[in-house]
Amino acid sequence: MTFDDIAEFAAALPPLGALAGLDLGTKTIGVAVSDGMRQVASPITTIRRRKFTLDAADLLAIAAERGLTGLILGLPRNMDGSEGPRAQSTRAFARNLSRLTELPIGFWDERLSTVAAERALLEADTSRKRRAEVIDQVAAGYILQGALDRLRHLPPSAA
């Protein structure tokens, strides 16, 4: 099941359990996971996109292996808040993925997450080659951390 509203997503989650954040690109999917208390997001891997069934199998294997309780997908909105082709593609991916899993799937506005990730990697003096290898998973970490911070500040009835 997919949720646009973070409070509705929170209501569908068990009280504890790790979440995954996903940064869907055309060539890769950045993956980050949280701890079971949902405090900290950690980038873990980048999946090379092939075709949906293989990408979904990779994601669901990570979910099973780590005992994840939900997924957050970065929703690439335009700067004016509207949704373009990339956002529609992300929604389609989520719809198709929701047919394969019972895990709740939420969306998080990912505007500028890649910019923030790039800036953090530059400040850490990361080489260009290494930045290219990890940018998507670091962006997924920013997406997931934003959602975790918001979940922590929801009223108790919503969370």
N, C-alpha and C positions, 0 to 999 in steps of 0.2 A: 504494500500500500504506500502511496506517495503523499507527501504533505507539503503544501506551500507555506503553511503557518508553523513557525517553530514551536509554539505552545501546543498545537495539536500533535506535532511530532513527539514532543516530550511526553504527552499523555499516553502515547502508544508504546513508550519504552518501559522496561522494568526499572526499578529504582536504581539498580547498579548494573554495571557491565560496560565493557569497552565499546567505543564507536569507531567507525572509519570515516575519514574524509577523503573525497576523491576530486581530483582536478582533471576533468576530461578534456583532452586535447584531440586533435585530428590524428596525431601519430602516436601519442602516448597517453597513459593514465597515471597521474601521480597519486600515490597512496600514502596516507598517514593514519595512525591509530592513536587512540587515547588509552590511558590507564583505566582500570575498572571503576575508579571513583570519578572519572570524567573531569579531571583537573588539567592534564597536560597532553598536548598533541605532539606526537613524534613521527617525523617522516620515516617511512620504512623502505619503500621501493618505487620503481617506475616500471609499469607494464607497457611493453611495445604493443600497440594496437595491431590486430590482425583482422579478425572478423568478430561480430558480436558474440557468437556462441563461445568462441575461444576466450575472448576478453571476459565474458560473464563467468565462465568456468574458473578462470584465474582469480577473479574477485571473490567468488563464492568459496573457493579453496582457502583463501586468506581468512575470510569470515569464519569458516568452520574451524580452521587451525587455531585461531585466536579467540574463539568463542564470542564473536562480536554480537552486539544486541541491536545495532542500527547502523545506517549508512547516511552520510551527509554528502550531497553532491553540490559542488560549486556551480552556481547558475550564472553564466556570463551575460549579465545585463549590459545594455548600452549605458553611457554616462548619464543620459537623461532618464534612466530607469526603465526604458522600453526594452522589449525582448526582440532580438534579431534571430537570424538563422542558427547561430551557435547555441542560443538558449533553447530554441525549438529542438535542435539535435540532442541536447542534454535531456530535455523532457522526454523525448522519444526513447532514449537509452534507459532512463529511469522506468518508464512504462514497461518496456520489454523486460528489464531486470526484475521488476516487481512480480512478473508472471512466473519467475523461477525461484523466488524466495519469499518467506514470510517476514523477513526483516523489514521494519519500517524504514522508509527512505524519505529523507527531508532535503530541502533545498536551502542553500545559503548564498546570499549575494556575494559573488566573488570579484566584484569590480576592484581592480588594482592589486589583487592578491599576488599576481606574478610580478608586478612592479615592486611590491614590498619584499618579496622573496629575492628578487634580483639585487635590490639595494642591500639587504642583509648579507647576501653572499659576497657582494663587492666590499662591504665594510669588514667582512671576515677575511678579506684578501684572498678569496678563492680564485684559483686559476680559471681561465676561460673554458678550458676543456672540462674541468670538474663542475663548473657552473652548469654547463650544457647537460651533464649527466644527472644532476640532482635538482635542477630548477623546478621540475614538475612535482616532485615529492615534497619539496620545501613549500611550494605554493599550496599543495594539499594540506600541509601542516598549518598554514595561515588560515585556510578556509575552516578547517576543523577547530582550531583554537578560537576563532571568532564565534563559532556556533557553541562551543563549550562555555565560553564566557557568558553568552546570552542565556544558555540553559541554566547556569548558576544563578542568574538574576531574575528568573521567572518566579511568580508567586507560587507557594507550595501546592496550591490546588491544581496548577497547570503542569507542574513538573512531576 
